[in-house]
Amino acid sequence: MDLDLVINIIDEKSYLGLFVWLWFGLFVFPVPNEVTLMTIGLASSMGALNPVAAFIVAYIGILAAFTTTYTLGRLIGTRIIEFLEKRKRFAAKIESSMKMMETYHAFSLLLSCFVPGARYLIPLLYGSSRLPYRTFAFFAYSGAFVWVLILFVLGYLFEDKMKLVMKYSEEMSVIVLLAAAVAVGFIIIRRKKNKVSAQKEAIGKESALLKERRQE
């Protein structure tokens, strides 16, 4: 995304224009979110935008986009998915998104923020499967916060190396995704171990009670 374009949007439409751009840009403009968010960070570092206001607007705009795809999934998700599955370009992405959902369950909403192909498909798929909004919001919004913050800070700090940062933005997203996947995997394994321990403890208590009753 061109820096002048971001500044023009702010000049002409204020921060509301930037919010609408981020909200509907997914459906209208084929510009990667990574480029858009880093450009907003760059514009903030140059004094064209207020950093705090720009970050908040960018974050809320992304949330609006995620929520819109989730809502579309709840309303007409089946039709959209059937339509996309007929396109080779989307069929493979839908399959990989479903595999991610099977592996990480609701955590996949958090991880998908770092995956361009799954970023909006997974909210759509979960909307179609009627995942409760609270669960969707908890994982999707927390993941979006971390993702937007990383890209915004990269744009803000590496003003003089933006071309290099944007060139390797996908590689950096993969690194962050792997780190997040490892963290989520650790949490899932720990929860399973705790669950097994709790079950064993419950069985132990039950056995002890049965012994006491027999002795009585």
C-alpha positions in Angstrom: 0.0 0.0 0.0 1.3 3.5 -0.9 2.0 5.7 2.1 0.5 8.7 0.3 -2.8 6.8 -0.1 -3.1 6.2 3.7 -2.4 9.9 4.3 -4.9 10.9 1.7 -7.6 8.7 3.3 -6.9 10.4 6.7 -6.9 13.9 5.2 -10.2 13.3 3.3 -12.1 11.0 5.5 -10.3 11.2 8.8 -9.8 8.1 10.9 -13.3 6.9 10.0 -12.2 6.5 6.5 -9.2 4.4 7.6 -11.6 2.2 9.7 -13.9 1.7 6.7 -10.9 0.9 4.5 -9.7 -1.8 6.9 -13.2 -3.2 7.4 -14.3 -3.5 3.8 -10.8 -3.6 2.2 -10.9 -7.4 2.4 -13.9 -7.5 0.1 -12.9 -4.8 -2.3 -9.1 -4.2 -2.5 -6.6 -7.1 -3.0 -4.0 -5.5 -0.7 -2.4 -7.8 2.0 -3.3 -6.8 5.5 0.4 -7.0 6.5 1.2 -4.2 4.0 -1.7 -2.1 5.1 -1.0 -2.3 8.9 2.8 -1.8 8.5 2.1 1.3 6.3 -0.2 2.7 9.0 2.7 2.1 11.5 5.0 3.9 9.2 2.7 6.9 8.7 2.4 7.1 12.5 6.2 7.2 12.9 6.4 10.1 10.4 3.9 12.1 12.4 1.1 11.8 9.8 -1.1 9.9 12.3 -1.4 9.8 16.0 0.1 6.4 17.0 -2.4 5.5 19.7 -5.4 6.6 17.6 -4.1 4.9 14.5 -3.5 1.6 16.3 -6.9 1.6 17.9 -8.6 2.4 14.6 -6.6 -0.3 12.8 -7.4 -2.9 15.5 -11.1 -2.1 15.5 -11.2 -2.2 11.7 -9.6 -5.7 11.6 -12.1 -6.8 14.3 -15.0 -5.5 12.2 -13.7 -7.5 9.2 -13.3 -10.7 11.3 -16.7 -10.3 12.9 -18.3 -9.7 9.5 -16.9 -12.9 8.1 -18.1 -14.8 11.2 -21.6 -13.2 10.9 -21.7 -14.1 7.2 -20.8 -17.7 8.2 -23.7 -17.8 10.7 -26.2 -16.4 8.2 -25.2 -17.9 4.8 -22.0 -19.8 5.5 -23.1 -23.0 3.8 -23.8 -21.3 0.5 -20.5 -19.3 0.6 -18.4 -22.4 1.4 -20.1 -24.4 -1.3 -19.4 -21.6 -3.8 -15.7 -21.3 -2.7 -15.1 -25.1 -2.8 -15.9 -25.1 -6.5 -12.9 -22.7 -7.0 -9.5 -24.4 -7.0 -7.9 -21.3 -5.5 -10.1 -21.5 -2.4 -10.7 -25.3 -2.1 -7.2 -26.1 -0.9 -7.3 -23.2 1.6 -10.6 -24.4 3.0 -9.1 -27.9 3.4 -6.0 -26.6 5.2 -8.1 -24.3 7.4 -10.3 -27.3 8.4 -7.2 -29.3 9.3 -6.0 -26.4 11.5 -9.4 -26.3 13.2 -9.3 -30.1 13.8 -5.8 -29.8 15.3 -6.1 -26.6 17.4 -9.9 -26.3 17.8 -10.9 -22.8 18.9 -7.2 -21.8 19.3 -7.1 -22.0 15.5 -8.9 -18.6 15.5 -5.9 -17.1 17.2 -3.4 -18.8 15.0 -5.2 -18.0 11.8 -4.5 -14.3 12.2 -0.9 -15.0 11.1 -2.0 -17.1 8.1 -3.2 -15.1 5.0 -5.1 -18.0 3.5 -6.9 -18.9 6.7 -7.3 -15.4 8.3 -10.9 -14.9 7.2 -11.8 -18.5 6.2 -11.6 -19.9 9.7 -14.0 -17.2 11.2 -16.4 -18.0 8.3 -16.2 -21.7 8.9 -16.7 -21.3 12.7 -19.6 -19.0 12.0 -21.1 -21.7 9.8 -20.6 -24.3 12.5 -22.4 -22.1 15.0 -19.5 -21.6 17.3 -20.8 -19.3 20.2 -19.9 -15.7 19.6 -18.2 -15.4 23.0 -15.8 -18.2 22.2 -15.1 -16.7 18.7 -14.6 -13.2 20.1 -12.2 -14.4 22.9 -9.8 -16.2 20.6 -10.2 -14.1 17.4 -9.9 -10.7 19.1 -7.0 -11.7 21.3 -5.1 -13.1 18.3 -5.9 -10.0 16.2 -4.5 -7.7 19.0 -1.2 -9.5 19.0 -1.0 -9.7 15.2 -1.9 -6.0 14.6 0.5 -4.9 17.3 3.4 -6.8 15.8 2.8 -5.4 12.3 2.1 -1.9 13.5 5.3 -1.8 15.6 7.3 -3.2 12.7 6.1 -0.3 10.5 6.6 2.2 13.2 10.2 1.2 14.2 11.7 0.2 10.9 10.8 3.3 8.9 14.1 3.3 7.0 14.0 -0.5 6.3 10.3 -0.9 5.3 11.0 -2.4 1.9 13.1 -5.1 3.5 10.5 -5.7 6.2 7.6 -5.9 3.7 9.7 -8.2 1.5 10.0 -10.7 4.4 6.7 -10.1 6.0 5.4 -13.5 5.1 8.5 -15.3 6.5 8.1 -13.3 9.8 4.4 -14.2 10.0 5.4 -17.9 9.6 7.9 -17.6 12.5 5.4 -15.9 14.7 2.8 -18.5 13.7 5.2 -21.4 14.6 5.9 -19.8 18.0 2.2 -19.3 18.7 1.5 -22.9 17.5 4.1 -24.3 19.9 2.7 -22.2 22.8 -0.9 -23.3 22.0 0.2 -27.0 21.7 1.9 -26.7 25.1 -1.3 -25.3 26.6 -3.4 -28.1 25.0 -1.1 -30.8 26.2 -1.0 -29.3 29.7 -4.8 -29.1 29.9 -5.1 -32.8 28.8 -2.6 -33.8 31.5 -4.4 -31.8 34.1 -7.7 -33.4 33.0 -6.2 -36.9 33.2 -4.8 -36.1 36.6 -8.1 -34.8 37.8 -9.9 -38.0 36.5 -7.3 -40.2 38.2 -7.8 -38.2 41.4 -11.6 -38.6 41.2 -11.3 -42.3 40.6 -8.9 -42.6 43.6 -11.4 -40.7 45.8 -14.2 -42.9 44.6 -12.3 -46.1 45.3 -11.4 -44.8 48.8 -15.1 -44.1 49.5 -16.1 -47.6 48.3 -13.4 -49.2 50.6 -14.7 -47.1 53.6 -18.3 -48.2 52.9 -17.2 -51.9 52.7 -15.4 -51.6 56.0 -18.5 -50.1 57.6 
